[in-house]
Amino acid sequence: MHRVGSSGNTNNSTRPRKEKRLTYVLSDADDTKHCAGINSLSVLKGSVSGCDYLFTGSRDGTLKRWTLAEGAATCSATFESHVDWVNDAVLVGYNTLVSCSSDTTLKTWNCMSDGACTKTLRQHSDYVTCLASAEKHSNIVASGGLGGEVFVWDLEAALTPVAKSGESMEDDSSNAVNGSGNAITSLRTISSSNCISMHTTQPHGYVPISAKGHKESVYALAMNDSGSLLVSGGTEKVVRVWDPRTGSKKMKLRGHTDNIRALLIDSTGRFCLSGSSDSMIRLWDLGQQRCVHSYAVHTDSVWALASTPTFSHVYSGGRDLSLYLTDLATRESLLLSTGEHPILQLALQDDSIWVATTDSSVHRWPAEGSNPQKIIQRGGAFLAGNLSFSRARVSLEGSTLVPVNKEPIFTIPGIPGIVQHEILNNRRHVLTKDTADSVKLWEITRGVVIEDYGKVKFEEKKEELFEMVSIPAWFTVDTRLGSLSVHLDTPQCFSAEMYSADLNIVGKPEDDKVNLARETLKGLLAHWLGKRKQRSGSQASANGDVSSGKDITTRSITHSRIEVDSNTENDSMVYPPFEFSTTSPPSVITEGSQGGPWRKKITDLDGTEDEKDFPWWCLDCVLNNRLPPRENTKCSFYLHPCEGSTVQILTQGKLSAPRILRIHKVVNYVVEKMVLDKPLDSANPDATFAPGLAGGHVQLSSVGDGSFRSGLKPWQKLKPSIEILCNNQVLSPDMSLATVRAYIWKKSEDLVLNYRVIQGR
């Protein structure tokens, strides 16, 4: 699976270090809605305020708090910091929300705050899939993940601030500012080689208890109220029982024939329920260490379980899209509802149940949680068999199963997630299709939708939008989070340039070259830069000096041939084609030299972030105007008269020009040579085109580069009329050399262009 966010090199490695990536996640809609499937649900019963709250964790990487009222749910906070799917979340005590993610971390949040992460816990070496908490112990949380890792955390100990270099978590709260003004304390992440055992060499840091025994991935956890029993299950098909206080094994329960995906344990710790990919639900007596009942209710994998407080009935859902209620004693089972999406999570609230699916919406269905027998007594139930797939397909009356409820009581709508995308040839537009089959066109240098085509055929629209242009692939895209994530990697991201005229930038010389990644970074970090200048200004008035920001990039000196883009004269102005929305701002996902990956809205950056938080190359570009050395910005070619042509200009050898040079500039060049009859310097056959460069490239030779400056008359008005051909095909004056090479020449060797006078003009 694609992992969002790149990891740095270990300290002892001698191989070249992969530079950190910068990703930005686009949003065109209401930030109060999820845009991908919902993996977790937690209900917090209101005490002080009187209203209840629902917490949802999504595959879009965020969690949300919903304030619940009669027939209404309002998003009152978005919790954003994870950089990959949120896989589970639990409420601990009265005010702590703990979440886990495929980004390998656990994060803690004050659940009634505005969404700021208070701590990041790093111990897992792979995706963290599930969490469990103890009702009566407000500080104990267990986490399980891929690779067979199960850890038990004492949050009280883990959340105590310890500013030592060996600890396994870092503080994300905005008030934990260290001496350098950075909000993330300088603590290293434990490498995966030492994160299994409880006895790691971290004398000053907190290390969770490790429950060792799983050889394969863990998908489900449950803990009893007192925190004295922990059950786990996964791809090994067995239920393991542990003492979470010590991490010691207590027993192993066999019976399922496929992955265990859901677990519940009753408050006393005597009974355990398990749901599996073998479609069975099993009830275990932990005292007797055996399975006492098995229930064949579903026709496919069971992914979610929720029980009544007395453990008398279980609600179950899964891959068969259906929600069932089963009486554990009488085995009577009832189909409550059927939906359009597999069910991932369930949460009871009074006499209703919240159902989360692979869709971005959450539905609330009637459940009679306090007296579920009432529903069963109304009829329509069947007796659950005890063998897989033996479930009766008809009810006791002999008719086909009909769901008790046709429509949910209430729905918290999400927005359709993006499931298909295509980067267009102009390398600024991306075509997308979402789960509602709506096709949209995005401009990724501004992060906005510029066309909503509605429900049209994606492939047809893609063909319709095809342009014969060749621009280097300067970014990559994925839609794993249900939205467009645009990835920038150095130095590749700096490979694409355009002339300012082609971007319609007013007030900038038309032949100025614009680096797309540089301008995009300036647009993304404009708010951060403004805040940073405010802070340095206020510090200067206090200290009497201003730091230039040059200290940030001392490490870049070790990189040879760093190129200062003098073309832009270090301007911090953001041009209109690179202005990002402040109403639906994108989020940045990246990491610096410390603390691991993080995610934040660009409008939430406060100016304190520095090289500990951002990749050094981003800051070097935005603050110091420096770009890494780039390859393939030039195109070599030969310019010859057409066969049989009487017109000749004295060019010998190879010419070189920027890839983005337009053919009309080549026309200008030929005309100038013919009109002025100015021969090339025969001593320099590999001459260089220098069309309108403002000082950046100084390898100018006697090619008459003045002829390419914007002061020259437009090519159309020049006499004689010249046309340029390649492979006997007349070229459009607007084509670039790169486009000609990619679509007309189609060979690896140097491009050959021919010229001729257009007769009769």
SVG drawing of the C-alpha trace seen along z (x, -y; Angstrom):
<svg xmlns="http://www.w3.org/2000/svg" viewBox="-45 -48 82 74">
<polyline fill="none" stroke="black" stroke-width="0.4" points="0.0,0.0 1.2,-3.5 2.4,-5.1 1.9,-8.9 4.9,-10.8 8.5,-9.6 10.8,-8.5 14.3,-9.7 17.4,-7.8 18.8,-6.2 21.8,-7.9 24.3,-5.3 23.3,-4.8 25.8,-5.7 23.5,-5.6 22.1,-8.8 19.3,-10.1 15.9,-10.4 14.7,-13.9 11.4,-14.5 8.4,-15.0 5.8,-17.8 2.2,-16.9 -0.8,-19.1 -4.4,-17.8 -7.0,-19.7 -10.6,-20.5 -13.3,-22.1 -16.1,-21.7 -17.4,-22.1 -14.7,-21.2 -17.4,-20.0 -18.0,-16.8 -15.9,-13.7 -14.9,-12.7 -14.0,-9.0 -15.3,-5.9 -15.8,-6.1 -13.6,-3.6 -14.5,-4.6 -17.4,-5.8 -17.5,-6.9 -20.4,-8.4 -19.8,-10.7 -22.8,-11.1 -23.3,-14.7 -22.9,-15.5 -22.3,-19.2 -23.7,-20.6 -26.6,-18.0 -26.0,-17.2 -24.4,-14.1 -21.4,-14.0 -20.4,-11.6 -16.8,-11.3 -16.0,-9.9 -12.7,-8.9 -12.3,-8.6 -10.2,-7.3 -9.8,-10.9 -7.2,-11.2 -9.4,-13.4 -11.6,-13.0 -14.7,-15.1 -16.8,-15.9 -20.6,-16.2 -22.8,-17.9 -26.0,-15.9 -29.4,-17.4 -32.9,-16.2 -32.8,-15.3 -29.6,-17.3 -25.9,-16.9 -23.5,-19.8 -19.8,-19.5 -18.2,-21.4 -14.5,-20.4 -12.2,-18.8 -9.2,-16.9 -6.4,-17.1 -2.9,-15.8 -2.8,-12.2 -1.3,-11.8 -3.1,-8.6 -6.3,-6.8 -7.7,-7.1 -8.4,-3.4 -9.9,-3.6 -10.6,-6.0 -11.6,-5.6 -12.7,-8.0 -10.6,-7.7 -11.9,-9.3 -14.0,-12.5 -12.0,-14.5 -9.4,-12.5 -9.8,-11.2 -7.2,-8.7 -6.9,-7.9 -4.7,-5.5 -3.7,-5.6 -2.0,-3.9 0.6,-6.5 1.9,-4.2 1.1,-6.7 -1.4,-7.1 -2.5,-10.7 -4.3,-12.2 -6.6,-15.1 -8.7,-17.1 -12.0,-15.9 -13.8,-19.2 -11.1,-21.4 -11.0,-23.1 -9.1,-20.1 -5.4,-20.6 -3.4,-17.4 -1.9,-17.2 0.5,-14.3 1.8,-11.9 2.8,-8.4 5.2,-6.5 6.0,-2.8 4.4,-0.9 6.5,0.0 3.5,0.4 -0.2,-0.6 -2.0,-0.8 -5.4,0.8 -7.3,0.9 -7.6,-0.5 -9.3,0.6 -9.8,-1.3 -10.8,-0.3 -14.0,-2.0 -13.0,-2.3 -9.3,-3.2 -9.3,-6.5 -5.6,-6.3 -5.2,-2.8 -5.3,-2.2 -4.2,0.7 -3.2,0.5 -2.8,3.2 -1.5,3.2 0.1,4.9 3.2,6.9 1.7,8.5 2.3,5.6 0.1,5.0 1.0,2.3 -0.6,1.2 -0.3,-2.5 -0.6,-4.3 -1.7,-7.7 -1.0,-9.5 2.7,-8.5 2.9,-8.9 1.4,-12.4 3.7,-13.7 6.0,-16.1 9.6,-14.8 12.0,-16.8 14.6,-14.0 16.1,-12.9 15.1,-9.2 11.4,-9.4 8.9,-7.8 6.4,-10.6 6.3,-14.2 4.2,-17.1 2.1,-18.7 0.4,-21.3 0.9,-24.8 2.0,-26.0 4.8,-23.5 7.3,-25.8 10.9,-25.1 13.8,-27.6 14.0,-27.8 10.3,-28.8 9.4,-25.5 6.1,-23.8 7.3,-20.3 9.9,-19.2 13.1,-17.8 12.6,-14.1 13.5,-11.3 11.3,-8.6 12.1,-5.1 13.2,-3.0 11.3,0.2 14.2,2.4 13.8,1.6 10.0,1.0 8.8,4.5 10.2,5.1 9.3,3.3 13.0,3.2 14.2,0.8 17.2,-1.4 15.3,-4.5 16.2,-5.3 14.4,-8.7 11.5,-8.0 8.1,-6.3 7.7,-2.9 4.4,-1.1 4.0,2.5 4.3,4.9 2.0,7.9 4.2,10.3 2.8,13.4 1.1,12.4 3.1,13.6 0.7,11.9 -1.4,8.8 -3.8,7.7 -7.2,6.3 -9.3,6.2 -8.9,5.5 -11.2,5.3 -10.7,4.7 -12.9,5.2 -14.0,2.3 -11.3,2.8 -8.5,3.1 -7.5,6.6 -8.2,8.5 -7.3,7.7 -8.5,9.8 -6.9,9.6 -7.5,11.1 -6.3,10.9 -5.1,13.0 -4.0,15.9 -7.7,16.8 -7.4,17.2 -8.6,15.0 -5.7,14.3 -6.3,13.2 -3.7,11.2 -3.2,9.5 -2.7,5.9 -1.0,4.9 2.0,7.1 1.6,8.1 1.6,11.8 -0.5,14.4 -3.4,16.0 -5.0,18.2 -5.6,18.8 -9.1,19.6 -9.5,21.5 -12.6,21.9 -12.7,19.3 -11.6,20.4 -10.7,16.9 -9.4,13.5 -10.9,12.1 -12.2,8.6 -14.3,7.5 -14.2,8.2 -16.3,7.3 -15.8,8.2 -18.4,7.9 -17.9,5.5 -17.0,8.3 -14.5,9.9 -16.3,13.3 -17.7,13.4 -16.2,12.4 -17.8,12.0 -15.9,12.3 -16.8,11.5 -14.8,13.0 -14.3,13.1 -15.6,16.7 -19.1,14.9 -19.6,16.3 -20.1,14.6 -18.8,16.6 -19.5,16.3 -16.7,17.4 -16.7,18.2 -13.3,17.0 -13.6,18.8 -14.2,22.1 -11.8,21.2 -14.2,22.4 -16.7,21.3 -20.2,21.7 -22.2,20.5 -21.7,19.7 -24.1,17.7 -24.5,18.0 -26.2,14.8 -24.3,13.1 -23.5,14.3 -20.1,12.6 -17.4,11.2 -18.4,9.8 -16.6,6.5 -18.5,4.7 -20.1,5.7 -22.0,3.7 -23.7,5.2 -26.3,4.0 -25.0,3.0 -26.1,6.3 -24.4,8.4 -27.8,10.1 -28.0,9.0 -25.5,8.2 -25.8,5.9 -23.6,6.9 -22.7,5.6 -20.1,6.3 -19.4,7.0 -22.9,8.2 -24.2,4.6 -26.7,5.8 -27.2,4.9 -28.6,7.7 -29.8,7.9 -29.3,11.3 -30.5,12.6 -27.4,14.4 -29.5,16.7 -32.4,17.7 -30.4,17.4 -33.3,15.4 -31.9,13.0 -33.5,10.1 -32.5,8.2 -32.7,4.5 -31.5,2.8 -29.7,3.3 -27.6,0.6 -25.5,0.0 -22.1,0.1 -20.2,2.6 -20.5,1.8 -17.3,0.9 -18.3,-0.3 -21.3,-0.5 -22.1,-2.6 -25.2,-2.5 -26.7,-5.7 -29.8,-5.3 -32.5,-3.6 -30.7,-4.0 -27.5,-2.8 -25.0,-4.8 -23.7,-2.8 -20.5,-3.7 -19.6,-2.3 -17.1,-2.6 -19.2,-5.6 -18.5,-9.1 -22.0,-9.4 -23.1,-8.1 -26.6,-6.8 -28.6,-6.5 -31.1,-3.6 -33.7,-2.6 -32.3,0.1 -34.3,0.2 -30.9,0.5 -32.5,0.5 -35.0,3.2 -34.1,4.9 -36.4,7.8 -39.2,5.4 -38.1,5.5 -37.7,9.3 -41.2,9.8 -42.7,7.9 -41.9,10.9 -39.8,11.5 -36.9,13.2 -35.1,16.4 -33.1,18.8 -29.3,18.4 -27.7,21.7 -24.4,22.7 -22.5,23.7 -21.0,21.3 -23.4,20.4 -26.1,22.6 -28.1,19.5 -31.8,19.9 -32.6,17.5 -36.2,17.4 -37.8,16.2 -39.7,18.5 -42.9,17.8 -41.2,19.1 -41.1,15.8 -38.0,14.1 -36.1,11.9 -37.3,8.3 -35.4,5.6 -37.4,4.1 -36.3,0.6 -36.4,-0.9 -34.9,-4.3 -32.5,-5.6 -33.9,-8.0 -31.1,-10.5 -28.1,-10.8 -24.9,-12.9 -24.0,-13.4 -20.5,-13.2 -19.2,-14.3 -18.4,-11.9 -14.8,-10.8 -12.6,-10.9 -11.9,-7.5 -10.4,-8.1 -8.0,-10.8 -5.9,-11.7 -3.2,-14.3 -3.6,-16.2 -0.7,-17.0 -0.5,-20.6 0.6,-19.4 -1.6,-22.0 -5.0,-20.3 -6.2,-17.0 -9.5,-15.4 -11.3,-13.5 -14.3,-11.3 -16.0,-10.7 -18.2,-8.1 -21.3,-9.9 -19.9,-9.6 -19.4,-13.4 -16.4,-14.5 -14.5,-17.7 -11.5,-19.5 -9.0,-20.8 -6.3,-23.4 -3.7,-22.1 -1.6,-25.3 -4.5,-27.0 -6.2,-24.0 -9.6,-24.8 -12.2,-23.1 -12.4,-25.1 -15.1,-23.0 -17.8,-20.7 -19.0,-18.6 -21.5,-16.6 -22.2,-12.9 -20.3,-12.5 -18.1,-9.6 -14.7,-10.0 -12.7,-8.5 -14.6,-10.6 -14.0,-13.8 -10.3,-12.9 -10.0,-12.5 -11.9,-15.7 -9.4,-17.6 -6.3,-16.2 -3.7,-18.8 -0.6,-18.2 1.8,-19.7 4.8,-18.3 5.7,-19.5 7.8,-17.4 6.0,-15.4 6.7,-17.8 4.2,-16.3 2.4,-13.0 -1.1,-12.5 -3.1,-10.0 -6.6,-9.8 -6.1,-7.4 -7.7,-10.0 -10.8,-10.5 -9.4,-13.8 -6.5,-14.9 -3.2,-14.6 -0.5,-16.3 3.1,-15.2 6.2,-17.3 9.6,-15.6 12.9,-17.4 14.5,-17.8 11.9,-16.4 9.3,-18.9 11.4,-21.8 11.6,-20.5 8.6,-22.3 8.8,-25.9 6.4,-28.1 6.7,-31.5 4.8,-34.2 2.9,-35.0 1.5,-31.5 0.3,-31.8 -1.3,-35.2 0.7,-36.9 0.0,-40.6 2.9,-43.0 5.7,-40.4 7.8,-40.3 6.3,-37.7 9.5,-35.9 10.2,-35.5 10.4,-31.8 8.2,-30.7 9.0,-27.6 5.7,-25.9 6.8,-24.2 8.5,-27.3 5.4,-29.5 3.1,-26.7 5.3,-26.5 5.1,-30.3 1.3,-30.1 1.0,-27.3 3.2,-29.0 2.1,-32.6 0.1,-32.6 3.0,-31.0 5.5,-33.6 3.2,-36.4 2.9,-35.1 6.7,-34.5 7.4,-38.1 5.0,-39.3 6.8,-37.3 10.3,-38.4 9.0,-42.0 7.7,-41.8 10.9,-40.0 13.0,-42.6 11.2,-45.4 11.9,-43.6 15.5,-42.6 16.5,-45.3 17.4,-43.0 15.8,-40.9 16.9,-37.4 17.1,-37.0 16.1,-33.4 19.3,-32.5 20.4,-30.3 17.7,-27.8 19.6,-26.5 23.1,-26.0 22.9,-22.3 22.2,-23.1 25.8,-24.2 26.7,-20.5 24.7,-20.2 26.6,-21.2 25.4,-23.5 22.5,-25.0 20.9,-27.4 19.7,-30.9 16.7,-31.8 17.8,-35.4 15.1,-35.6 12.6,-36.3 14.7,-38.7 13.6,-37.0 10.1,-38.3 7.7,-36.9 4.6,-38.1 2.2,-35.3 0.9,-35.5 -2.8,-34.8 -2.3,-31.4 -0.8,-30.2 -3.2,-31.8 -4.8,-29.1 -8.3,-29.5 -8.6,-30.7 -12.2,-29.5 -11.4,-25.9 -7.6,-25.9 -5.6,-22.8 -3.8,-21.0 0.0,-20.4 1.4,-17.0 5.2,-16.9 8.0,-16.5 11.2,-18.2 14.3,-17.1 12.4,-16.1 9.1,-14.7 7.8,-12.8 5.1,-13.6 2.3,-16.0 -0.7,-17.6 -2.2,-21.1 -4.4,-23.5 -2.2,-26.1 -4.2,-28.8 -3.4,-27.2 0.3,-27.6 1.5,-30.1 4.9,-31.1 6.9,-29.2 7.4,-26.2 11.0,-25.9 13.4,-23.2 12.4,-20.9 8.9,-20.8 9.5,-21.5 11.9,-19.9 14.9,-22.1 14.6,-22.3 11.1,-23.9 12.4,-26.6 15.5,-27.1 13.2,-27.7 10.6,-30.0 13.0,-32.0 16.2,-32.1 15.0,-31.7 17.3,-28.7 16.4,-25.8 18.3,-22.5 20.2,-21.7 17.8,-20.5 18.3,-18.3 16.8,-18.3 15.7,-22.0 17.4,-22.4 16.7,-20.8 19.4,-20.3 18.5,-20.4 19.7,-21.0 18.3,-23.6 18.6,-22.8 16.9,-24.1 14.2,-21.9 15.5,-19.6 15.6,-21.5 15.2,-24.9 17.3,-27.7 17.2,-29.6 20.2,-29.0 21.5,-30.5 24.9,-29.8 24.2,-27.5 26.4,-24.6 26.4,-22.2 24.0,-21.9 21.8,-24.5 20.5,-24.5 17.5,-26.2 15.1,-25.9 12.6,-23.0 9.7,-25.5 11.0,-27.7 8.1,-28.2 8.6,-27.5 7.8,-31.1 11.1,-32.0 12.9,-29.7 11.1,-31.5 12.3,-34.8 15.8,-33.4 15.7,-32.2 14.3,-35.5 16.9,-37.5 19.7,-35.4 18.2,-35.8 17.4,-39.5 20.6,-40.5 22.7,-37.8 24.6,-37.5 26.7,-34.3 27.2,-32.2 30.6,-32.0 32.0,-29.0 34.3,-28.3 31.2,-27.6 29.0,-25.1 27.1,-24.1 25.5,-27.5 23.0,-28.4 19.6,-30.0 19.0,-32.5 15.5,-33.8 14.7,-36.6 16.5,-35.2 16.8,-37.8 20.4,-37.0 19.8,-33.5 21.8,-31.7 24.9,-33.5 26.3,-31.0 25.3,-33.3 27.3,-33.0 27.1,-34.9 23.7,-33.6 22.3,-37.1 20.3,-36.5 18.9,-40.0 16.6,-38.7 14.6,-36.7 14.0,-39.5 10.4,-40.7 11.3,-44.1 11.4,-42.4 8.4,-42.7 5.9,-39.8 6.9,-36.9 3.7,-37.1 4.6,-40.6 8.2,-39.7 9.1,-39.3 10.0,-36.9 7.4,-34.4 9.1,-31.3 7.7,-28.0 9.4,-25.3 8.9,-21.6 9.8,-18.4 9.5,-15.0 7.9,-16.8 5.1,-18.2 4.6,-21.9 4.7,-23.0 2.3,-25.3 4.2,-28.5 2.8,-28.0 4.4,-24.5 7.3,-24.2 10.5,-22.3 9.6,-19.7 6.2,-19.2 7.7,-18.8 10.2,-16.3 7.5,-14.3 4.7,-14.2 6.3,-14.9 10.0,-13.8 9.4,-10.8 13.1,-9.7 15.8,-9.7 18.5,-11.4 18.7,-15.2 15.8,-16.9 16.1,-18.0 14.1,-21.0 13.8,-22.3 12.8,-25.7 11.5,-27.1 10.1,-30.3 6.3,-30.2 5.7,-30.9 3.3,-33.5 3.2,-35.7"/>
</svg>
